[in-house]
Every structure is written in structure tokens, then in C-alpha cells.
Amino acid sequence: MDINCIGIIGLLAIANDKGLIGRLKPIFETFLQNKRFYSVDLLNTILMSKGEETVNLSLLRKGNNLD
């Protein structure tokens, strides 16, 4: 049995590719606002590959106390 471990970010990207979910950016922002620690560079790379706007961590910090 060949099983690939992809994680939640990979799973969301695949679900987006298949049209099961819409935009990824709001989901990624929710993760960051709720202290889920993912690489912003990784999230932005995925967003750019999907043609979405990138996450601006400094804007999220100002409005949501991410520090």
C-alpha cells in the first residue's frame, strides 16, 4: 500500500484543486489568527500557485494580536 503523508495544508490544496472548497486565503488567515504556526512563506507559495492573494502577516498582527 502506497500512502503519502501530506498534512492539512496539502489536503486543503488538493480539496481546492478538486473544487471542494473555495479560496484558501481565508482558511490560512484563520489558522494564523488562532495561533496555528505554519510557515507564512509556505502558505504564500501555495496561495500564489492557486492565483490567490498572499497573506500579509503584519496586517494580521495589527488587527488580531498574533504576537
Contacts in CASP RR format, 6 or more apart in sequence:
PFRMAT RR
TARGET T0000
AUTHOR 0000-0000-0000
METHOD contacts of the structure
MODEL  1
MDINCIGIIGLLAIANDKGLIGRLKPIFETFLQNKRFYSVDLLNTILMSK
GEETVNLSLLRKGNNLD
6 14 0 8 1.000
9 38 0 8 1.000
9 42 0 8 1.000
9 43 0 8 1.000
9 46 0 8 1.000
10 46 0 8 1.000
12 21 0 8 1.000
12 24 0 8 1.000
12 27 0 8 1.000
13 24 0 8 1.000
13 46 0 8 1.000
13 50 0 8 1.000
15 21 0 8 1.000
16 22 0 8 1.000
16 23 0 8 1.000
16 24 0 8 1.000
16 50 0 8 1.000
21 27 0 8 1.000
23 52 0 8 1.000
24 46 0 8 1.000
24 47 0 8 1.000
24 50 0 8 1.000
24 52 0 8 1.000
25 47 0 8 1.000
25 52 0 8 1.000
25 53 0 8 1.000
25 54 0 8 1.000
25 55 0 8 1.000
28 38 0 8 1.000
28 43 0 8 1.000
28 47 0 8 1.000
28 55 0 8 1.000
29 55 0 8 1.000
29 60 0 8 1.000
31 38 0 8 1.000
32 38 0 8 1.000
32 40 0 8 1.000
32 43 0 8 1.000
32 55 0 8 1.000
32 57 0 8 1.000
32 60 0 8 1.000
32 66 0 8 1.000
33 60 0 8 1.000
33 64 0 8 1.000
33 66 0 8 1.000
35 66 0 8 1.000
40 55 0 8 1.000
40 57 0 8 1.000
43 54 0 8 1.000
43 55 0 8 1.000
44 54 0 8 1.000
44 55 0 8 1.000
47 53 0 8 1.000
47 54 0 8 1.000
47 55 0 8 1.000
48 54 0 8 1.000
57 66 0 8 1.000
60 66 0 8 1.000
61 67 0 8 1.000
END
